[in-house]
Amino acid sequence: MTVYAAGAVLWRIENNSLKVALVHRGRYDDWSWAKGKVDPGETLPETAVREIREETGLKVKLGVPLGIQRYLLPNKNLKEVHYWAAKVTDKSLATSNFKPNEEVAEVVWFTVSAASKRLTYSHDHEQLDLLVALHKKGQLDTVPLIILRHAKARSRATWNDGEASRPLLTEGNAQAEALPKLLKAFGAKSVFSSPWTRCLSTIAPYAQRAKVKVKTRPEFTETANAKKPNATKNALEAIVALRKPAVVCTHRPVLPTMIESLEVSATKALKIKLHLTAALKPGSFTVVHLSKKGQIVDVELHSPLVRKKK
């Protein structure tokens, strides 16, 4: 049996020095990263954000992935923990509602060298090393660009009123309703979409909950992309140039054009990850983590977990 968990290495810059937060569990008298087990019906990014809030009182958005830990528990079950970097803003720090409890006795900020000495478990050093390496390269403070394929729609064969108005299926609407918490974990503040119904219906639940306006881009429709792919690229590049967390909802045939636009700033290894975007399933998305200079730091793919109605 595998026990899945998720967490993050919380970081901030203080007096030009990189600092990280460790949690001290009184019950075990150990020092580690904030993390916890996945709840039923929850995705890994959702778990990470929730556990950080519960253990530290801090509200964060996930940054670049920091790898996966796998180790055996005392009962011989395998534990798999997924980690991200998570920047803690001054506002988040000031509004933390942390109080010592049975699970976490204290949350303490350390310099990198002090944290390295304080960590109880050797496997936790991997995440610290990855974080420091990114910081040294100027790639720790990232901005997410989320490329979202619209949710499951009615087939063309069953719809006669034109492509622009083809709606989502019941399954697609359920996918759309499952997206907000997952997208929120990455903190997209701007929402762009093809103006076609199936895209707007996919992104509407997130936009409503995040209280942001959906900005339509006709260049992201299938027909516009087929006629003028360079216009599609230019529209996406304009969004990238904003250097703000954003989500773009589009169609499967448009994805290769977007990949082509983005891959110019990707390493060979990241190009392989990026090209997986072309095979996104309905309702799934790719998170492209961009440095402040617009370089692709990492790429990850996610799908919503549709909760079954009781």
ROLODO-65354 format. One record per residue (C-alpha): x, y, z; residue number from 1. Coordinates in steps of 0.5 Angstrom, whole numbers, always signed. Layout:
ROLODO-65354
(lumvex (X Y Z) NUM)
...
//
This chain:
ROLODO-65354
(lumvex (+0 +0 +0) 1)
(lumvex (+2 +7 -2) 2)
(lumvex (+1 +13 +3) 3)
(lumvex (+1 +19 -1) 4)
(lumvex (+2 +26 +2) 5)
(lumvex (+4 +33 +0) 6)
(lumvex (+8 +39 +2) 7)
(lumvex (+12 +45 +1) 8)
(lumvex (+19 +48 +3) 9)
(lumvex (+16 +55 +5) 10)
(lumvex (+21 +61 +3) 11)
(lumvex (+22 +68 +4) 12)
(lumvex (+28 +73 +3) 13)
(lumvex (+30 +77 +9) 14)
(lumvex (+36 +82 +9) 15)
(lumvex (+38 +79 +2) 16)
(lumvex (+38 +72 +6) 17)
(lumvex (+34 +66 +4) 18)
(lumvex (+31 +63 +9) 19)
(lumvex (+26 +57 +10) 20)
(lumvex (+21 +55 +15) 21)
(lumvex (+21 +48 +19) 22)
(lumvex (+16 +45 +23) 23)
(lumvex (+17 +42 +30) 24)
(lumvex (+13 +37 +32) 25)
(lumvex (+13 +36 +39) 26)
(lumvex (+10 +29 +39) 27)
(lumvex (+16 +26 +35) 28)
(lumvex (+21 +32 +37) 29)
(lumvex (+23 +32 +30) 30)
(lumvex (+24 +38 +25) 31)
(lumvex (+22 +38 +18) 32)
(lumvex (+18 +41 +12) 33)
(lumvex (+10 +42 +13) 34)
(lumvex (+7 +37 +10) 35)
(lumvex (+1 +32 +11) 36)
(lumvex (-3 +26 +8) 37)
(lumvex (-8 +27 +2) 38)
(lumvex (-15 +27 +4) 39)
(lumvex (-21 +23 +0) 40)
(lumvex (-23 +27 -6) 41)
(lumvex (-17 +31 -6) 42)
(lumvex (-11 +32 -11) 43)
(lumvex (-4 +33 -9) 44)
(lumvex (-3 +41 -10) 45)
(lumvex (-10 +42 -6) 46)
(lumvex (-7 +37 +0) 47)
(lumvex (+0 +41 +0) 48)
(lumvex (-4 +48 +0) 49)
(lumvex (-9 +46 +6) 50)
(lumvex (-3 +42 +10) 51)
(lumvex (+1 +48 +10) 52)
(lumvex (-5 +53 +12) 53)
(lumvex (-7 +48 +18) 54)
(lumvex (+0 +47 +20) 55)
(lumvex (+3 +54 +20) 56)
(lumvex (-3 +58 +19) 57)
(lumvex (+0 +61 +13) 58)
(lumvex (-4 +62 +6) 59)
(lumvex (+1 +60 +0) 60)
(lumvex (+1 +59 -7) 61)
(lumvex (+5 +53 -10) 62)
(lumvex (+11 +55 -14) 63)
(lumvex (+16 +50 -18) 64)
(lumvex (+16 +43 -16) 65)
(lumvex (+22 +40 -11) 66)
(lumvex (+21 +33 -13) 67)
(lumvex (+18 +27 -9) 68)
(lumvex (+20 +23 -3) 69)
(lumvex (+19 +16 -2) 70)
(lumvex (+21 +12 +4) 71)
(lumvex (+18 +6 +8) 72)
(lumvex (+14 +7 +14) 73)
(lumvex (+15 +3 +20) 74)
(lumvex (+9 -1 +18) 75)
(lumvex (+13 -3 +12) 76)
(lumvex (+8 +2 +7) 77)
(lumvex (+11 +6 +2) 78)
(lumvex (+10 +14 +3) 79)
(lumvex (+10 +18 -3) 80)
(lumvex (+11 +26 -1) 81)
(lumvex (+10 +31 -7) 82)
(lumvex (+14 +38 -5) 83)
(lumvex (+13 +45 -8) 84)
(lumvex (+17 +51 -7) 85)
(lumvex (+12 +56 -4) 86)
(lumvex (+14 +63 -3) 87)
(lumvex (+11 +67 +4) 88)
(lumvex (+9 +74 +3) 89)
(lumvex (+10 +79 +8) 90)
(lumvex (+2 +79 +8) 91)
(lumvex (+1 +72 +9) 92)
(lumvex (+6 +72 +15) 93)
(lumvex (+3 +78 +18) 94)
(lumvex (-4 +74 +18) 95)
(lumvex (-2 +68 +20) 96)
(lumvex (-6 +65 +25) 97)
(lumvex (-2 +59 +28) 98)
(lumvex (-2 +57 +35) 99)
(lumvex (+2 +51 +38) 100)
(lumvex (-2 +45 +38) 101)
(lumvex (-2 +37 +39) 102)
(lumvex (+1 +36 +32) 103)
(lumvex (+6 +42 +31) 104)
(lumvex (+9 +45 +37) 105)
(lumvex (+13 +51 +33) 106)
(lumvex (+14 +54 +26) 107)
(lumvex (+21 +57 +26) 108)
(lumvex (+25 +61 +20) 109)
(lumvex (+32 +59 +19) 110)
(lumvex (+38 +61 +15) 111)
(lumvex (+40 +55 +10) 112)
(lumvex (+46 +53 +14) 113)
(lumvex (+42 +53 +20) 114)
(lumvex (+36 +49 +17) 115)
(lumvex (+41 +44 +14) 116)
(lumvex (+43 +43 +21) 117)
(lumvex (+37 +43 +24) 118)
(lumvex (+33 +38 +20) 119)
(lumvex (+32 +31 +23) 120)
(lumvex (+31 +27 +17) 121)
(lumvex (+37 +26 +11) 122)
(lumvex (+32 +25 +6) 123)
(lumvex (+29 +32 +7) 124)
(lumvex (+36 +35 +5) 125)
(lumvex (+34 +34 -2) 126)
(lumvex (+29 +39 -2) 127)
(lumvex (+33 +44 +1) 128)
(lumvex (+39 +43 -4) 129)
(lumvex (+34 +44 -10) 130)
(lumvex (+31 +50 -7) 131)
(lumvex (+38 +53 -6) 132)
(lumvex (+40 +51 -13) 133)
(lumvex (+34 +55 -16) 134)
(lumvex (+36 +61 -12) 135)
(lumvex (+43 +61 -14) 136)
(lumvex (+40 +61 -21) 137)
(lumvex (+35 +66 -20) 138)
(lumvex (+30 +61 -22) 139)
(lumvex (+26 +60 -15) 140)
(lumvex (+21 +66 -15) 141)
(lumvex (+17 +64 -21) 142)
(lumvex (+10 +66 -24) 143)
(lumvex (+6 +60 -27) 144)
(lumvex (+3 +60 -34) 145)
(lumvex (-3 +55 -34) 146)
(lumvex (-5 +52 -41) 147)
(lumvex (-12 +49 -40) 148)
(lumvex (-16 +45 -45) 149)
(lumvex (-23 +46 -44) 150)
(lumvex (-27 +40 -41) 151)
(lumvex (-31 +35 -44) 152)
(lumvex (-36 +37 -49) 153)
(lumvex (-41 +35 -54) 154)
(lumvex (-39 +31 -60) 155)
(lumvex (-39 +35 -67) 156)
(lumvex (-43 +29 -69) 157)
(lumvex (-49 +31 -64) 158)
(lumvex (-49 +38 -65) 159)
(lumvex (-51 +42 -71) 160)
(lumvex (-51 +49 -68) 161)
(lumvex (-44 +51 -70) 162)
(lumvex (-37 +50 -66) 163)
(lumvex (-37 +57 -63) 164)
(lumvex (-44 +54 -58) 165)
(lumvex (-42 +47 -57) 166)
(lumvex (-43 +46 -50) 167)
(lumvex (-40 +42 -45) 168)
(lumvex (-43 +35 -43) 169)
(lumvex (-45 +33 -36) 170)
(lumvex (-38 +30 -35) 171)
(lumvex (-35 +36 -37) 172)
(lumvex (-39 +41 -32) 173)
(lumvex (-37 +36 -27) 174)
(lumvex (-30 +37 -29) 175)
(lumvex (-31 +45 -29) 176)
(lumvex (-33 +45 -22) 177)
(lumvex (-27 +41 -20) 178)
(lumvex (-22 +46 -23) 179)
(lumvex (-23 +52 -18) 180)
(lumvex (-19 +49 -12) 181)
(lumvex (-14 +46 -16) 182)
(lumvex (-12 +52 -20) 183)
(lumvex (-13 +56 -14) 184)
(lumvex (-7 +52 -11) 185)
(lumvex (-2 +56 -16) 186)
(lumvex (-6 +63 -16) 187)
(lumvex (-8 +65 -23) 188)
(lumvex (-10 +72 -22) 189)
(lumvex (-11 +73 -29) 190)
(lumvex (-16 +69 -34) 191)
(lumvex (-16 +69 -41) 192)
(lumvex (-20 +64 -46) 193)
(lumvex (-23 +63 -52) 194)
(lumvex (-29 +66 -53) 195)
(lumvex (-33 +59 -55) 196)
(lumvex (-38 +56 -50) 197)
(lumvex (-34 +50 -48) 198)
(lumvex (-28 +54 -46) 199)
(lumvex (-32 +60 -42) 200)
(lumvex (-36 +54 -39) 201)
(lumvex (-30 +51 -37) 202)
(lumvex (-26 +57 -34) 203)
(lumvex (-33 +60 -31) 204)
(lumvex (-33 +57 -24) 205)
(lumvex (-26 +59 -23) 206)
(lumvex (-27 +66 -25) 207)
(lumvex (-33 +67 -21) 208)
(lumvex (-29 +64 -14) 209)
(lumvex (-23 +68 -16) 210)
(lumvex (-27 +74 -17) 211)
(lumvex (-23 +75 -23) 212)
(lumvex (-26 +77 -30) 213)
(lumvex (-25 +73 -36) 214)
(lumvex (-21 +76 -42) 215)
(lumvex (-23 +73 -48) 216)
(lumvex (-18 +72 -54) 217)
(lumvex (-21 +70 -61) 218)
(lumvex (-14 +68 -63) 219)
(lumvex (-15 +62 -58) 220)
(lumvex (-20 +59 -62) 221)
(lumvex (-19 +53 -67) 222)
(lumvex (-21 +57 -73) 223)
(lumvex (-17 +63 -72) 224)
(lumvex (-11 +58 -70) 225)
(lumvex (-12 +54 -76) 226)
(lumvex (-12 +61 -81) 227)
(lumvex (-7 +65 -77) 228)
(lumvex (-2 +61 -72) 229)
(lumvex (+3 +67 -71) 230)
(lumvex (-3 +71 -68) 231)
(lumvex (-4 +66 -63) 232)
(lumvex (+3 +66 -61) 233)
(lumvex (+3 +73 -61) 234)
(lumvex (-3 +73 -56) 235)
(lumvex (+0 +68 -52) 236)
(lumvex (+7 +72 -52) 237)
(lumvex (+3 +78 -50) 238)
(lumvex (+0 +74 -44) 239)
(lumvex (+7 +71 -42) 240)
(lumvex (+10 +78 -42) 241)
(lumvex (+6 +81 -37) 242)
(lumvex (+10 +76 -32) 243)
(lumvex (+3 +75 -28) 244)
(lumvex (+0 +69 -26) 245)
(lumvex (-5 +67 -31) 246)
(lumvex (-9 +61 -34) 247)
(lumvex (-11 +61 -41) 248)
(lumvex (-17 +56 -43) 249)
(lumvex (-17 +54 -50) 250)
(lumvex (-18 +48 -55) 251)
(lumvex (-14 +41 -57) 252)
(lumvex (-12 +44 -64) 253)
(lumvex (-9 +50 -61) 254)
(lumvex (-4 +47 -56) 255)
(lumvex (+1 +45 -61) 256)
(lumvex (+2 +52 -63) 257)
(lumvex (+2 +54 -56) 258)
(lumvex (+8 +49 -55) 259)
(lumvex (+12 +52 -61) 260)
(lumvex (+11 +59 -58) 261)
(lumvex (+14 +57 -51) 262)
(lumvex (+19 +52 -52) 263)
(lumvex (+24 +57 -55) 264)
(lumvex (+26 +59 -48) 265)
(lumvex (+26 +51 -45) 266)
(lumvex (+32 +46 -44) 267)
(lumvex (+32 +40 -48) 268)
(lumvex (+29 +36 -42) 269)
(lumvex (+23 +41 -41) 270)
(lumvex (+21 +41 -48) 271)
(lumvex (+20 +34 -47) 272)
(lumvex (+15 +35 -41) 273)
(lumvex (+12 +41 -45) 274)
(lumvex (+10 +37 -51) 275)
(lumvex (+6 +33 -47) 276)
(lumvex (+1 +39 -47) 277)
(lumvex (-1 +37 -54) 278)
(lumvex (-4 +30 -51) 279)
(lumvex (-8 +34 -45) 280)
(lumvex (-14 +30 -43) 281)
(lumvex (-21 +35 -43) 282)
(lumvex (-21 +39 -37) 283)
(lumvex (-13 +38 -35) 284)
(lumvex (-8 +43 -35) 285)
(lumvex (+0 +44 -36) 286)
(lumvex (+3 +49 -31) 287)
(lumvex (+9 +53 -34) 288)
(lumvex (+13 +56 -29) 289)
(lumvex (+17 +62 -31) 290)
(lumvex (+23 +66 -28) 291)
(lumvex (+22 +73 -28) 292)
(lumvex (+26 +73 -34) 293)
(lumvex (+21 +69 -38) 294)
(lumvex (+25 +63 -38) 295)
(lumvex (+22 +56 -37) 296)
(lumvex (+24 +53 -30) 297)
(lumvex (+19 +47 -30) 298)
(lumvex (+13 +44 -33) 299)
(lumvex (+8 +40 -29) 300)
(lumvex (+1 +37 -31) 301)
(lumvex (-5 +36 -27) 302)
(lumvex (-12 +34 -28) 303)
(lumvex (-18 +35 -24) 304)
(lumvex (-21 +30 -19) 305)
(lumvex (-29 +30 -20) 306)
(lumvex (-32 +28 -13) 307)
(lumvex (-37 +23 -14) 308)
(lumvex (-44 +25 -11) 309)
(lumvex (-47 +22 -5) 310)
//
